Amino acid sequence: MNLVRAELERLGARRFVQLMLVLLVLAFGVTALTNVAISHRPTPDEMTVAQQRADSERREMELHHERCLARQRGELPSEPFDGGYYPADCSEVDPALRERLPVAADHLVEVFTFSRDTRPLLYFLIAFLVLFGFLVGASYIGADLNSGGVVNLLLWRPRRIAVLGAKLGTLMAVVLLLSLLASVAYLATFWMIALVDGYVGPVDGDFWSDLGAVWARGLVVVLLSTAIGFAIATLGRHTSAALGAVAAYAVVWELGARLVMEILSVGRPDQLMFSSYLGAWLAGQAEFWDRRGCTDPYGGFCDGTYVLTWRPGLVVLLLLAGGLTAAAFAVFRRRDLI
């Protein structure tokens, strides 16, 4: 317990952590003020026009579905007379099967709408917390290894795995607590903005469950990125090792290798990119398009899309974070720290 308390004090005393906290607050403040500046409460006339547009869009969707069914029954020519596209399976355009139908909030201009704008804002929060966790995790252990702080700590508690485990556990707990508090404050702030200077919109159970799923998946990424930054810095014995590894991967593989695979016409290159699995996990699934999947020799319609779901995304994230962390502990156990 004394070891955990000591790590909490060391983590809180680090200037880099304090600087990142200040930047976190500033980023939240700028985001909130920006939305306040560009938003206003919708007038009754604006709400009426927006509702009429949403009703018109829904009627158009219903009409499109009815025409598709009529074409299947042979009541309309096979070639659409209106130039529209009708799928072979009309359930694809059935409004009743859509995840959500158009609502008035979709047609409000320069109005912050909680139900419409919160999800992209939540992704921004997750991205900043991922960056926060990675940098703090890397600097926390990297600075101690480089300055000899770990050696001094081992003189007091000469158990390497326990010391490194206490550092990682304390770091993960602090990042998790901070992420929870930041998320509550963040969403509460934008809820108040919607009430005072915007529009709340439809927020039913499906909305909150979807938002909660995004938030929970984001927290997993934040914790795993923290562990990855900690592990790479432990392996490289320096904070810059983590930064250099990420930069090298992004330039060499995500950019360079992707370009080479495009030139060589490699099929589905997105399946080989970590960013694809990260996006699939965060969004629940990610859809990609590969022109090499279209092999129709007659030039007809060809769907070259393919989907990555959240399950392989989670597996890749866990394997990467778990593998790097295990390697860090194995190397730290036998390494000469002097």
Residue pairs with C-beta under 8 A, 6 or more apart in sequence:
3 157
3 162
3 163
3 166
4 166
4 169
4 170
6 153
7 166
7 167
7 170
7 171
8 170
8 174
10 144
10 149
11 17
11 140
11 170
11 171
11 174
14 139
14 140
14 143
16 135
16 136
16 139
16 143
17 136
17 139
17 140
20 132
20 135
20 136
21 178
24 128
24 129
24 132
24 182
27 128
28 125
28 182
28 185
28 186
28 189
31 121
31 124
32 189
32 190
32 193
35 112
35 117
35 121
35 190
35 193
35 198
36 112
36 193
36 197
38 110
38 112
39 110
39 111
39 112
39 193
39 197
39 198
40 110
40 111
40 197
40 198
41 111
41 196
41 197
41 198
41 199
42 50
42 108
42 111
42 199
46 108
46 109
46 111
47 104
47 108
49 107
50 104
50 105
50 106
50 107
50 108
51 104
53 102
53 104
53 107
54 102
54 103
54 104
54 106
54 107
57 102
58 95
58 101
58 102
61 93
61 95
61 98
61 101
61 102
62 95
64 84
64 86
64 93
65 90
65 93
65 94
65 95
67 76
67 80
67 82
67 84
67 86
68 86
68 87
68 90
68 93
69 90
70 76
71 77
71 78
71 80
71 86
72 90
80 86
86 93
87 93
91 97
95 101
100 206
103 115
103 201
103 202
105 113
105 115
105 116
105 199
105 201
105 202
106 116
108 199
111 198
111 199
112 190
112 193
112 194
112 197
112 198
112 199
113 194
113 198
113 199
113 200
113 201
114 190
114 191
114 193
114 194
114 198
114 199
114 200
114 201
114 203
115 200
115 201
115 202
115 203
115 207
116 201
117 190
118 187
118 190
118 211
119 210
119 211
119 214
121 186
121 190
122 186
122 187
122 211
122 214
122 215
122 218
123 214
123 218
123 282
125 182
125 183
125 186
125 218
126 214
126 215
126 218
126 221
126 222
126 282
129 175
129 178
129 179
129 182
129 218
129 222
130 218
130 221
130 222
130 225
132 175
132 178
132 222
133 175
133 179
133 222
133 223
133 225
133 226
133 229
134 225
134 226
134 228
134 229
134 242
134 246
135 229
136 171
136 175
136 226
136 229
137 171
137 175
137 225
137 226
137 227
137 228
137 229
137 230
137 233
137 242
138 229
138 230
138 232
138 233
138 239
138 241
138 242
138 243
139 233
139 239
140 167
140 171
140 230
141 150
141 164
141 167
141 168
141 230
141 233
141 234
142 233
142 234
142 236
142 237
142 238
142 239
142 240
142 241
142 242
143 149
143 239
144 150
144 153
144 167
145 233
145 234
145 237
145 238
145 337
146 237
146 238
146 239
150 163
150 337
151 337
151 338
153 163
154 160
154 163
154 337
157 163
160 332
160 333
161 329
161 332
161 333
164 234
164 328
164 329
164 332
165 329
167 230
168 227
168 230
168 325
171 226
171 230
172 223
172 226
172 227
175 222
175 223
175 226
176 219
176 222
176 223
179 219
179 222
180 219
183 215
183 219
191 200
194 200
194 201
213 284
214 282
214 283
217 281
217 282
217 284
217 310
218 282
220 281
220 314
220 317
221 278
221 281
221 282
221 317
224 317
224 318
224 320
224 321
227 321
227 324
227 325
228 242
228 320
228 321
228 324
228 325
229 242
230 325
230 328
231 321
231 324
231 325
231 327
231 328
232 241
232 242
232 245
232 246
232 324
232 328
233 239
233 241
233 242
234 328
234 331
234 332
235 241
235 324
235 327
235 328
235 331
236 242
236 244
236 245
249 274
253 273
253 274
254 273
254 274
254 275
257 269
257 272
258 269
258 273
261 269
261 272
262 269
265 292
267 290
267 292
267 293
268 288
268 290
268 292
268 293
268 306
269 290
270 276
270 288
270 290
270 308
271 308
274 316
274 320
276 286
276 288
276 308
277 308
277 312
277 313
277 316
277 317
278 313
278 317
279 286
279 313
280 286
280 308
280 309
280 310
280 312
280 313
281 310
281 313
281 314
281 317
282 313
283 310
284 309
284 310
285 307
285 308
285 309
285 310
286 307
286 308
286 313
287 305
287 306
287 307
288 305
288 306
288 307
288 308
289 304
289 305
289 306
290 304
290 305
290 306
291 304
292 304
293 302
293 304
293 305
293 306
294 302
294 303
294 304
295 302
296 302
